[in-house]
Amino acid sequence: MANNKVSEKAADEIIRRVSNENINTKNEAYNIKRLVSKEFSIPLINDSELYRKSKLRVFSRKPSRSLSGVSVIAVMTSPAKCPHGKCVFCPGGVEFMTPQSYTGEEPAALRGRMFKYDAFRQVRSRIKQYYILGQTPSKAELIIMGGTFTNRAWNYQKNFVKDCFDALNGKRSRSLKSAQLLNEHAKHRCVGLTVETRPDEINDKIITRLLELGATRVELGVQSVHDKILKNSKRGHTVRDIVKATKLLKNAGFKINYHLMTNMPGSNAKKDFESFRKVFSNENFKPDMVKIYPTLLIKGTELHNLYDNGEWVPYSLKETVGLISRIKRIIPKYVRVMRIQRDIPSFKIVQDLKNSNLRQLVNEEMKHKDWKCSCIRCREAGRNKGDFSKAAIKTMKYNASNGVEYFIEYSDNNNVLFGFARLRMMKNFMFIRELHVYGEQAIIGEEGSIQHRGIGKKLMLKAEELAEKLGLKKIKVISGVGVREYYRKLGYSRDWFYMSKNI
């Protein structure tokens, strides 16, 4: 929008007419924009500017991208080999000039290649795209993709993450630390940083490095919790590695997202279901989030050779939908199903499991059978109509990785979830591993329909009350760099790579 009084008056007039006439379709809003712009003799005003000024959803495009309260920005690393070799189902790798486990045709991979895997340019591109969609990505959740990030050279890791922060800040800094400090008060703040890696690539040294990078969540390529099935697929790690990595990460305060597969060589639908049941019931596992990935048949993979030789048979679409529907019935309410199905283009997939809307098909199957899923995503306030006035705090206690965890949620009578906190009890202190408030993303400093209305403070107060009741003297929070200022206002201060408070 041109920075002058005429454009400002025109924008105000458009917003006034859209509001007064209860306009809720894009076509109607466009007609008003065109008419007003003509009256004021100015070019058509961009939707993103009108949304920024009014917060009217009719000016926002693809609002679902920020319904969970954050703006996700995926950043792809350059192609590099996995330390263990190659899995039988892996469709990519350096020999194809693609990041390991990616075909190179996925949206994030295409964007990475377009910008020559330059993290700064990738992030700036995504920020620009959010504004084009009429959204302000003030709370960015960075997800570093592309294989085993923790196995890359340490200088590569630091420079890559620094470039991400520089892009959010809109300027270059001399060091990663200075970029992080600048981001604490930036317009686009990093509220969470996720890295992908393998279970056998987690140890104390790597965890310290992850904390230095500002990471808050780790996605582990678990795939299965059965050693024989892992061996059949040449995964190169064991169940013991999964158990160890999960415990180390939780004891350092990280959130954990398991990548889990169905239909791996040597498995079947019954084994798959029992594997998921084990993940959610056995105290050695119990992740905070999961991505469910059916094994896909892609030409050029070793799996395709097994298929040609009759040694592996893919599930049909119907079998896959039925299996995942049964799995979703047993998912605990403290787990979020982040994704169902890989983001691989259908033309790359040989079998009939080409549907990018697999989650939708699963939900329809569950609705048909009158089944319910209690996972976080299925209960989020941004995706469900909840009654804010009838919401209350509810607490769930469970054992995991030789420790005690609490899941404190703020939800209404219909279990619509407005926010939650994940807590882990340590010897002398409490870890707050996650604090999240749902609903459409509200710009930092402004009150939203759900966000910035005191839910986070209520959950933090409940956590502090619980810590005091349990006789713990301190609370530590694994905080995204861009959320440190929020915790400072609640009385927390820097404590190594964490934010902490004595109680």
N, C-alpha and C positions, 0 to 999 in steps of 0.2 A: 504494500500500500504506500502510495506517495506520502511523504511526510509533510502534509500541508493541511490547512483548515478545511478546504473544500472536501478532500478525501475523508477526513475525520467526520464531517457533517453527513456525508453520503453514507458512510458506514453506519453511523448512528441511526440514520433514517431507514436503512435496510433492516437493521436489527429491530427497530421499533415496529415496522410493518409486519415482519415475520412473527414477532411475538404477539402483537395485537390480533393478527388474523389466524393464530394457531397453526401456522404452516408446519407440516411435518414430512413433506416429500421434497426430494431434490429438484424436481421439475418446477414445482411452485416457487421454491426459494430462488431458483435461477431466473424465473420470469420477473420476480421482484428486483433482483440484482440488476438485471438488464434494463428495467424501466427506470430505476433510481439513477443508475450510472448515466443513462441518456439524459435525464433531467438535469444532472449536475455537470454534464459534458466532460466526463472522465472515463478512462478505461475501466473495464469490468474488474471489480475488486475480488481478490483471491479469497477462496473459502477459508484457508488457513488463518488469514488475518481476522476474518469475521468470527471464526470460532475462538480465536485467542481473546477477542474483545468481549464476546457474549457468552461463551460456553454452551451455546445452543447446539444440540446434537445434529440438527439438520445440516450444519456446516461441516461436520466431521465425517471423514471417510474411513471405513474399516475400523470402527470403534472397538471391535473385539480384540484388536492388537494390544489394547491397554486396559481391558476389563479386569485383569488381575492386579491392577494397581501399579504396574511398572511397564516400561518400554524395553522390550527385549532387543538386544543388538548382538547378532551372531557374527563372529570374526574368524576367518579361516586362515590357518597357518599354511606355510609352504609345504610341498610334498616332501616326505621323509619316511624312511623305512621304520617299521615297528621293530623293537629290539629282539622280539622272539622269532621273527620270520613272518609268515603269512597264514591266516586262517583259510580253511577250505572254501568259505563262502565270501571271502573278501573280493570286491569287484574292482579295486583300484590299486594305486601304489605308484612309486616313482617310475616304474617301467612304462606306465601309462601317463606319466606327468600329471598325476592327481594325488591329493592327500590320501593317505592310507585309509581304506574302508569306504572311500567315496568314489563314485563313478566319474565325477567331474561335471555332471549335468544338474546336480542339485542347485537350488537358488543360491545358497551360501557359497558353494564351490565355484559357481559361475562368477559370482561377484568377486570372490577372492582372485580368480584368474584374471578377470578384467582389470583389477587394480594391482596385478603382479604380486599378490599376497602382502601388499603394504597395509598394515593395520590402521595407520592414520587415515588413509584414503577410504578404506572400507567403512570405518566408523563415521567419518564425515558424510559419506554417501547415505548411510542409514539415517543419520540425523536429518539430513535434507529431505529424505523421503517421508519421514514422520511429519514434517512441517507441510509438505505437499498434501498429505492426507488430512490436514487440519488438526494435527495433534502436536503438543509440546512435550518432547521427551525429557522432562526435567529429572525423572527418576529412571536412570538407565541400568538395565541388568545386562552386563557383558557376559557373553558365552564364547569361550575360546574353543574352537573346533579344529579337527584335522588330524586326529590320531593321538599318540602318546606324548602329550605336551611336556610332562615332567621328565621325559627322557631326552628332550632337546638340550643343546648346550645352554648353560646358565645365562650367558650373555644374550643369547637369542631370546630366551624367556623374558629377561628383564627389559630388553629393548622393545620387544613386541608389546608387552603390557604398558610400558611407558608411552608408546605411540598411541595406544588406545586412550590413555588418560589425556595425552596432549590433544587428541581429537575432540574429546569431550570438553576440554578447557578452551579450545579454540586458539591455543598458542603452544609453542614449543618450550619445554623446560630443560634445564641442564641435566637433571637426574630423575630417576623414578620417584625418589622420595619427595623432591620438590614438586613434581607433577601431582602426586597424591595430596600434598598439603594444599596446593592450589585448588584441587577438585573439591575440597571440603566446603568451599563457598561458591562453587561454579554454578553457572546457569543449568548445565547438564551434569548432574552428579551421578557417580557410580554407586548405586545402592547395593549392588551385589556383583561378584565376579566368580564365574564358574570355569573350571578347566576339566577337560576330558583326559582320562588316563586309564591304565591297567591296574588291577589289584596288586600285581607283583612289582609295581613301580611306586609303592608308598612305603616310606620309612621315616624315621625321626628327622633326618637331614632334609628330605624332600618336603616334609610338613613345615619345617621352619622356613624354607624357601617359599612355599605357597603363602604363608602368612606375610612374608616380606612383600610379595607381589600384591597383596591385598585381597587374595582369594577368600571366599566365604562358603563356597560349595564345590564339591568334587563329584564328577560323574564317573562311576566305575564301570568298565566293560565286564560285568560279571557273566552275563549270558546264561549260565546254568550253575546249579549248586550240586552237581554230580560229576565227580572226577572222570569217570569213563566217557561221559558225553563231551566234556571239555577236551579230553584227549582225542576223541574221534574227529573233532573239528580243528585240531592243532592249535588250540588256544594258547598253550605255552604257560599257563598258570594253573594252580590247584585251588580246591575249596579252602584249604588252609590259608592260602594267600588272601582269599576274600575275607575270611574271618579276621585275620590279623589287620588288614587294611581298614576294615570297618571299625574295629575297636580303636586303632590309633587315631583315625580321623575324628571319631566321636569324642575321644578324650582330649582332642585339641579344639573342640567346639564346632567343627565343620558340619554342614548339612551334607547328606549323602544321597545321591541319585543312582540307583542301579539300572543298567541297561540289561534287560532280560529277553531271551529269545525263545520262540516256540519252534517245533519241527526241526531241531538240530539233528544231524546224523546220529542214529542210535537211540533216538527218543521216539515217543509217540504221544498221543493226546493225553492218555492217562498219566504217563510220567511227567508231562509238562504241567498238568494241573497239580500234581503232588509236589512238584518242584516249587511252584508258586506258593502253595500252602506252607511248605517248609520255610520259605523266605519270610513269610508273615508271622509264623508261629514259633520258629526256633530263635532263641535269644541271641544266637551268634550272628544273626543277620538283621532283620527288622530295619530296612532303609526308610528314609523320610519320603522318598519319591521313587517312582519307577518309570521307565520307558519300555513299552512292550513292543518288541520287534519280531514279527513272524519272519522266519528264514525265507529269503527270496532267491529264486533261481535266475541267475544272470549268466549269459554266455561269457566264456573266457575264464571262468572260475573253476577251481578244482571240484567244487560241488557239482558243476554241470557234467563233469566226467563221471562222477558217481551216479548221477541221474541217468546218463547214457548207458551205463553198465548195469542198471537196475538195482544199484546198491542204496539208493535213496529215492523216496517218493514224496513229492510235495503235497501238503494238505490242500484241499479245495477251499474256495472262498467260503462255502457254507460251513465246512468243518472249522475253519479259522474263526469265523464269527461266533459259532457256538462255543468254542473253547474259551475265547477271550470274554464272552458274556459270563461264563461260569466263573472265570478268574475274578472278574470285577465284583462278583457277589461276595467274595471273601476278603476284599481289601479293607484293612482297618481304616478308621476315620482319620487317623493322623498321617496317612499316606496320600500323596497327590500323584495321580496318573498324568505324567507330563506329556506323554505322546503315545499314540498307537500307530504303528507303521512307519517305516523309513521314508525319507523324503526323496526317494529315487523315482525318476520319471518312468511312466508306464512303458514307454517304448524300449526301455532297457530290461524289462522283466519278461521272462519267457512263459511262466505259468499264468493261470487265470487270476492270481492274486495281485491285480494291478490297481486296485481301488485306493485312491488317495483319501477317500472319505470313510475309511474303515471304522473310525470311532463312531461316526454317525450310524453306520450299519449295525454296529454292536449295540448302540443305545436303542435303536429301533427294535432289535431282537429282544432286548431286556424289557422294553416297554410292552411288547407283545406278550411276553411271559409273565408280566407283572413282577419283575425282579427289580431290586434297588441296588444302586452302588452308593456306598457311604464315603467314598474318597473325597478329598478336599475339593478337587476341581468340580465335582458334581454338586457340591454344596455352596460354592462361592456366591457371595452376594451380587457380584457383577453379572453373574449368569443366571441368577434366580431372584425372584421378587421376594424380599424378606421384609419383616416388620421390625424396623430399628427400635421402636418404642418397647418391644417385648423381648429384646435381646438381653441375655444374662451370661455371666461367666460360668463355665463348666470345666471340671478338671478330671483328667484321666491319667492314671499311673500305670506304668508297665516296666518290665525288666528288659534290658537289651545290652549286649556286649559287656557282660559282667558289671553292669551298673543299673541305676534307677533313672528312669526318664518320666517327665510329666508333660502332658499335652494340655495346655490351657486354652480353651477356645471361647470366643464371644459369639454366641449364636442365638437365634430366636426359637420359638416353640416348634417350628417345622424344621429345625436343624439347618436353616440357612446360615452360612458361616460369614461373619463380618471381619473376623480377625483371629489370630492365634499366636501363641508363643510356645517354642520348644525348649524344654529345660532338661539339663543333665546334672545329676548330683555327683560332685567330686568329693575328695576326702575332706577338704576344709572350705570349699566354696561351691557355688552354683554356676554352671554355664548356661547362658541364654544363647542357644544355637541358632534361633531364628525368631524374629518378630515380624509379622506381616499383617497388614490391613488390606482387605480386598475392596472391590468397587472400582469404578472408573478412575483412572489416575488423576489426582488433583495436583496442580502445579504447586511447587514448594512455596510456602508462604500464603497460600490461598485455601479457603475452606471448600471441600468438595461435598458431594452428596453423602459419602460415607467416610472418606479419608479426611484427616485433619479435624476430627470432631471428638477427639479424646479417647478413642478406643485403644490406641497404643499405650497411652499413659495408664489406663485402667489395667491392662494386661501386665505392664511393668510393675505396677503397684501390687498386683496379686502375686507376682513372682517374688517380690521383695518380702511380702508377708509370709509366703511359704518358706523362703530361705531362713527368715528369723525364727519361724516355728520349728524348723529342723535344726536349729542351733548353728547355722552356717554364718560366718562373719563377713563374707564377701561375695559379690556377684561379678562375673566376667561376661562380657558380651563380645562375640565375634561380629564385628560391625563392618559393613561396607564403608569404604573411605568417605563416601558422600553422605553417610548417616551419622558420622561422628559428632557433628554439631548438635543433632537432635538429642543424642545421649548426654552431651555436656549440659544441656538445658535441664536434664533430669538429675543432675548431680554426679555424672560419671566423668572420668578423666582417663587419659592415655595410660596404659599399663602394658609395656612392651608393645605387641601388635594388637592388643585388645583394648576395650574400654571397660573400666571397672569402678566399683563403688563399695566402700565399707559400710556395713549395716549393723 
